[in-house]
Amino acid sequence: MHTESIAANLVALTLVPGVGRSTLAKIFYSQKKHGWSWSDFWVAEPSLQQKIPISEKLFIAIQKTKKEQEIYGFLEKLKEKSIRVIVIGSSQYPQLLAQSERPPVLLFAKGAPLNSCPLLPVAVVGTRRVTSYGCSVTTEITKQLCQAGATIVSGCMYGVDTVAHLAALAANAHTVAVLGFGFDYMYPASQDAIVDQILTKGGTIISEYPPATRPTKGNFIARNSIVAGMSLAVVVTEAAKRSGSHTTAQFALESGRSVCAVPGPIQSPYSEGTKWLINEGAVLVSSANDILTELGMEATGENLPASTKSEGPVGKLEQKIIAVLQTGPQQNEDLFAQLSCSFAAYQACLTKLELGGYIDRKGEKVSICY
């Protein structure tokens, strides 16, 4: 089916009361598996109820929703607001996010296309009540990561998130802000200026929620899963004992990504969160070099990944990936299955090789560049 048609129908589904990330995924993957028509779906064709694992109550709600011509009208309204709709599996959908646990099948985006951005996404997150120490270390580590070619991903909230976004912009690097609400809202209102700066300077704003979705606590937790899912590593620079950063770190671990934490002053309550993470197994870091090393990308010179300066892949894992690809292109899953390494190290090596121009990734297909 045409990509725009799929997008239009999925967008319409987000308007049906009771349809969230999980239900949207059930319907999307059912259609992909069984190939039923959307016209049958919108009239709740009885035979489809055996193929789609949703309740009869929800089917009734679907019958009451917009007609097909209005579905496309809503998509046009999004385009008028410069809001793109990105469906999982498309070239603009973040590859790492697609490989995470329970990725959303639909994203709304503004700003630079994600497939035109640098290939080293790192999340920098932490407390909303950032201290002067937190500002300092967040700014310095973010700056170093940007010098290494990273895209900085964060949650567009005041505190550490804002410091990370602003540090990336000051370094003329790309940054991605993930919202916990729709584009018609801004929470808090003071963040509106940050969003404008991100868009003006070539960054990207994304949300899994349609524009009219208000901010709620549950939405911010889901937002954290996207921040973690689209990143190779989550770096927590400062956090209280009970912090939303912990949920982001947990989502990262579930998807096989690295979790890094910056130690802080022992007298500060906003060091308790990073201390807890380190005690639970997070990697203690104090610079971007530590983060790159954790990702198998030892840095040299001006904090640039070694592969961007060398004449060829030098790491053992890099050489193994190249050797496998010399036998022919591989599906991402099949390539990983042939390697003895963590998923985070594997993704980091792929990124390193792609930055160096050694491999090419198109969707789930990985091939060598000759």
N, C-alpha and C positions, 0 to 999 in steps of 0.2 A: 504494500500500500504506500502511496505517496507520503513522504515525511510530513508535509504540511497537514495532510488529512489526519494522520495519527496525532500530531500535535494539537490540532483543533479539537478533536474528540477528547483527548486527555485533559485539555484546559477546561472544556465544558464539564467534565467529571468533577473537577475541583470545586465547582459551584453547587454540586449536589450535597445537601446536608448529610453528614455521616461518612463522607468519603475523605479519608486521610491517606497518609503514605502507604500503609499496609494494604488497604482496599484498592488503591490505585494500582499497586504492584500486582495484586491478584488478577485484576481485570486485564491489565496490560499483558502479562505473561500468558494468560488464558487465550487472549486473542492471537498472540504470537504462536502458541502451540496448536490451537484448533482452527485458526483462520476464519472465524465467523465474521459476518459483516456488521459494521457499526450501525447500519440502518435497522437490522434485526435487534441489535442490542438496545437501541433507544426505545423500542416498543416492547422491550422485555419479552422477546420471543420465548415461549415456555421451554423449548428444547435447550436453550442456552443455560437455563438454571441448573442443568446437570453438569455443565462444563465450567461454570464460574463459581468458585467457593465463597459466595456472599449470600446474605440472608434475603428472604422474600420481602421483608420490610424495606430493604435497600433497593430491591428491584422496583418496588412501588414508587419509591422516592425518585428513582431514575426516570420512570414513566412520566412523572410530573415536571420534569425539567424542560429546558429550552428545546425548541425544534431545531432541526439540523441547520437551517439557514441562519438562525440566530447564533448557532455555535461558531460559524465562520465569522459572523459579525463581531463577536467578542475578540477573536484573534486579531481582527483588523484594528480594533480599539487599542490593543496592546502595542501593535506596530506604530500607531500614531503617538504613543507615549515612549517610543524607542525602547520598548521592552521585548527582548527576544525570548522565545520558548525553546528550550533545549531538551530533547528526548534522549534517554539513555541509549547508547549505541551509535549516536550521531558523532560526527567528527569534532563537534564543539563540546561534547560532554567530557568532563575531566576523567582521564583514564584511571587514575588511582582511585577516584571515588567510585567508579563502576566496579572496581575489584574489592571494595570494602564490604563490611557486613551491612546488609539491608540498605543499599543505596536508594535514594528517591529516583523514581523513573522520570520525573519532570523537574526542571529548574527554570526559573525566570531570571533573566540577566540583563544588565545594562553595562555599557562601557566596552572595553576592548575584548574581542573574542578570546576565550581561554586557549584555543589551539594556536594562537599567534604569540603566546607569552613564553617567557623563559621556562625551562623544563626542570627546575629544582624547587618544587613547592615545599616550604617549611612553615608550620604554624607557630606563631608566637602569641602566647596567651598568659593571663594572670588575673590578679585581683583588680576590682574596680576602684578600690581605695589605695591606689599606687602611691608609694612614698618617694622621696627624692632619690633614695638608693635604687628603688625599683625603676624609676625613670631613667636613671643613669645606666644601669646594666642592660635594660631593655633597648635603649637607644644604641648603645655600643655594640651589642651582639647583633641587633638587626642590621646595623650599618655594615658590620663585617660579613654577614650572610649575603647582603645585597652585593657586596664587592665580589663575592664568590658566584654571583649569577643567580641568586635565589629569587623566587617570587614569595613574598610574605603574605601568609593567609592568617586572618584573625576575624573576630566576631563583631567588629564595629561598635563596641560598647565603650563607654568612658573608662579611664584607667589604663591598664597595660595595653589593651587592644588599640586604643587611640594612639598611644605612644609608639607602638609598633608600626601602625599605618603611617603616621607622620614621619617616622624615621626612614621608612622605605621611600616615601615621596621625596624627602630631603636628599636621599641618595640617588634620585632619578631612577628608581627601580620600580618594578611592577608589584602591585599589592591587590589582594582580593579580599573584599569585605563580605562576610556572610551574615545575612539578616535573619532575625527570628520573627519576622512579620512581613506583610506585603508592602509593595512600593508606595502605596497611598498613605502610609504612615511613617513616622520616624520616632523612635523611642531611645533615649529621651530626645526632645526637640533640639537640644544643643548639638546633637550628632549630625544634624542636617548639613552644617558647614563642612564637616569632615567628609561626608559623602560627596558633596560638590567638589571638594578638592581632589578626591580620588578619581572621579569621573573626568575632571578637567585635565588631570595630569596623566591620563592613559591607563588608569586602573580599571578594575571590574567589580561590580556589585552583583551578588547573586542571592536568591531566596528560593526555597521550595514552595513558597506560599503565593497564591494569587494576590493581586494588588490590594483587595479589600480586606485582607486578613489582619486582624488586630494583634498586637503583641500579647502573648500569654506565657506563663512560666514553662509550660510543656513545650511550647514552640522553641524556646531558647535552648532547652535540653536537646531537642532534635537538631537545632542549628549547630550545636557542639559536635554532633556526629558527622556533619558535613565538613566542618573545619578540620577534624581529625582525618576523615576519610579521604580528602583530596590532598593530603600532605604526606611527605615521606617521613617526617618527624614532627612531634609536638614538643615545643620548648616552653616550659613554664618558668618565667623569670621571677615572679613574686606572687605568693598566694597565702591566704589565711588557712587555718586548719580545716575549715569547711568551706570549700570553694567550688564554683562551677568548673574550674580548671581540672578538678579531679575527674569529672565526668568526661571531659574532653580527652584526658589521658587514658581513661578506661576504654573509650571508643577506639583510641589509637591502638592499644594493646590487642583488642579484639580483632582488629584488621591486620595485625602483624607489623605495625609501624613502631618506630623507635620513640621512646619517651625520655626527654632530657629535662633536668631541673637545675636551676641556679641556686647555690647556697646563699644564705643571707645572714645578716647580723643576728646573733643568738638572742638578743633582747627584744627583737621585733616580733610582734604577733603575726606579721605578714611574711615571716620566714618559716612559720610552722607548716604551711602547706607544702612548700618545696622540700622541707626536711622530711615530712611524712612520705612524699613520693620517692625520695632517695632511699629511705629505709625500706620501702616496698620494692625496690629494684630499679628505679629510674636511674639513668646515667647522670652522674654529677658533671656539669659543664660550667666553664667560666669564659668560654670564647667560642666563636664560630668554628675555629679549628677543631675544638673538641667535638662539636656536632658533626662536622664533616668526617672526622675520623670514625665516629660511631656509625656513620652511613657507609663506611668503606671508601671514603673519598678524601684521603690525606691531602692536606693543602700545602701549597708551596708559594713562594713569592708573595704577591698581594692577595693572599687568601683565595687564590683561584684553584679549582680542582686540578689535581695533577694531570689528568687526562687531557685537559685543554692546552697543556704546554708540552706534552711529550710527543714523541714521534709515533707512538703506537700504544695499545693497551698493555699495561705492565703488571697489573694485579692478576693473581691466580684465577679468581672468579671471572674477571673480564676475559681472560684468555680462554677459559672454559666455554663461556657464552659464545665467543667468536668461533671456537672450534665446532660447536654444535650447529651454529648458523651456516657454517661453510658447507654443510650437507644439504642445505636448502632452507627456505623460510619456515618458521615455526609459529604455531598458535601460542599465545602467551602462557596459557596453562601447561601445555606440553613442554615448553622450554623450561619452565620453573621445575617441573617434575623430574627433569634430568640433572638437577643441580642439588648439591648438599649444602644448603645455606638457609638462613632465615628469609622470610618474604621481604622484610625491610631492606636487608642487604642486597637482595636480588633486584628490587625496584631501584635502589640507589645506583647499582652498577649499570642497569639499563639506561638510567638518566645520564650517568657519566659517559657512557658510550655514545649516546645520542648527541650530547653536547659536543663531544669530540668528532662527530661526523662519521662514526664507525658503523652505526646501525640505523635502520629506519623503522618507525612504528606507525602502522596505519590500523586504527582500531585495535583488534586483538592479534593482528599479524605482525610478527617481528622478522625482519630480514637484514642481511648484511649489505653495506654500501660498498660497491666495487669502484 
